[in-house]
Amino acid sequence: MALDFLLVVAGYLLGSLSTAIIVCKIMGLPDPRTQGSRNPGATNVLRIGGKKAAAITLLGDFLKGLAPVLLARGVGASDPLAATVGLAAFLGHVYPVFFAFRGGKGVATALGVLLGLSWQLGLATAATWLATAKVFRISSLSALTATALTPLYAWSLGLPKSVIIGCVTLCVLIFWRHRENIRRLISGTEGKIRSQ
């Protein structure tokens, strides 16, 4: 029980390390919370710092979700515990204790969590994001589409109920974090992905 608690806390604390803020500080870029969309995530870092900074941010956010789940799996955690640890890491990214609870929207971190829970689930989600992005060139739409399909993917893969519930929870939270994007998508004013 003590180990379970420590794994969940460790997941949250790791998730709370904001890759976007750390990368921008090291690379001498503006704080992403004060520029562009003011979201500390890879898409906003792309806007203010270019491809290299965005790629590092994306990788860091992804690993924050993957590493805690793999650690939990490595010590023999059950499916419910592994899913809980992953959700803790996601919540750390979205509401980081180290950065006044002002975090990103959690897409890359969620992908890391999903890949840690099931590589097939993670790949299906990533493929959906990439396919949607290629067609529509809208990051938020890609994220929302991929996220919305994760519970269906988990169910079709025959994954445990705890993982499916975890997928539904991630889906709800990501949609909540993208509520402004959803309004812009409906109004037709959402920005498209632009390379720099």
N, C-alpha and C positions, 0 to 999 in steps of 0.2 A: 504493500500500500504506500509506504514512504517513497519507494522508487517510482511508483506511478505518479505521485504528486510531483516529484523532482523532474520527471520527464516532461510533464505538462508545463511546469514553470520554466524549465530550460527552453522549451519550444517557444513560449511567449517572449522570453527575454531575447532569444536569437532573432525572432521576428521583429522585435522592437528596434533592431539596429537598422536605421534607414539608409539603405545603400545609396539612394539618390543624393541625400544631403551629404553623406561622407564623400562620395565620388566628386561632387561639385566642389566641396571644400578643398580636397586634395588637388584637383585640377585647376583651381583658381577661378571657378565659374560662380555665377550668382547663386544664391540660395534658391532652389527650385520652388520654395514656398512663397517667394516674392516675385517670381517672373512667370510669364506665359499663363498657363492655366492655374498656377500656384499649387499644383499637385506634385508631391515628391515621388514621381514614378518615371519609368523609362521613356514614355512618350513625351512628357514635358522636358526631360533632360535632352532628348533629341532636338527639341525646338531651341533650347538655349545653349546647348553645348556640342551638338553634332553626333555623328554616328558612333565614334569611339566611346564617348562618355555614356551614351545610351546603351551600347552593347554591354559595357561593364556593369551598369546599373541593372540591366535585365538579367544578366547572369547571377549577380549577387542576390537579387530578389528571388529568383528561381531556386537558388541553393538554400536560401533561408527556409523555404517550404520543404524541400527534399531532404536536407540533412537531418532535421529532428525526427522525421518519420522513419528514415533508414536507421537512425540510432535506436529508436524504439523497437523497430523490427529486429535489430541486432541483439537486443537483450531479451528477446522473446515476448514482446508485448502482444497482447491479443488484438484482434481487429478493432474492437471498440476503443481500446486505449490508443492504438496507432492513429485512428481517425481523430480522437480527441487531441492528441499531441499536434497533429497537423492543423486542426482548427485553432489551437492555441497560437501556433506560429503565424497563421493567417491573421488572427486578431491582433497579434503584436505588430504586424506590418501596418494594419489599418489604424490601430490605436496604440502607437508606440509610447511606452512609459518614458523613454529617454528624450522624446521630442514633443512633450506637452500633449500627447495623444492625438497629434495631427499627422496622420500617415497617408499612404497612397491608397489606391483602389483595389490592390491585391491580386491582380490577374496573374502576374508572373509567379507570385508566391503560391497562389492556388494551384497553378500548373505543377509546381514542384511537389506540392502535397499529393496531388492526384497521381503523379508518376511514382511517388514513393509507395502509395497504397496499391497501385496496379500499373505496370508499365503499359499494358494495353489501353487502359483508361486514359493515361496521360498522353499517349501517342494519338489516340482518337480525338482528344480535346485539342491538342496542338494542331493536328491536321485540319480540324474544323476552323480554327482561328486563321490559319494560313490561307485556306481556300476562300473564306469569306473576305479576308483582307485583300487577296489578289483580285477578287471580283469588284468589291465596293470601295476599297482603299479608305476605309473608315475604321480606326482602331477600336472605338467603343462598340460599334456594331459587331465587329469580329469577336470581341470579348463576350458580349452579351449572348450572341448566338452560340458560341462554343460552350459557355457556362450553362445555358439553358438546356443543352443536350446532354450534359454530364450525368444526370440521374438516369436518363434513358440508356446511355452507354453502360453505366454500372449495372443496371438491371439486365440488359441484354448479355452482358459478360458473365452473369451469374454470380456477381460479387456479393459478399455478406450484407445483410440488412444495415449494419452499422455504417458501412461504407456508402451505401445508397443514401442514408439519412445525412451523412456528412456532405455528400454531393448536393443534396437539397439545401442544406444550411449554407454552404458556400454560395450557391446560386442566389439565394435570397439576399445574402449580405452584399454580394457583388452588384446585384440589381439596385439595392439601396444606395450603395456608394456611387453608382452611375446615374442617379436620378436626374441630375442636371443634364447629363449627356442624353438621356432618354427624351427629355423635353426638347432639346435641340434637334434630335433625330426626327421627332414628330413635326417640328416646325421647319425642318429642312435646312437648318443653319449649322449643323455639326461639321466641324472641320475634317479634312481628309489627311491621310498620311502623306507627309512630304519628306523626301530624302534631302540631306544636306551634304 
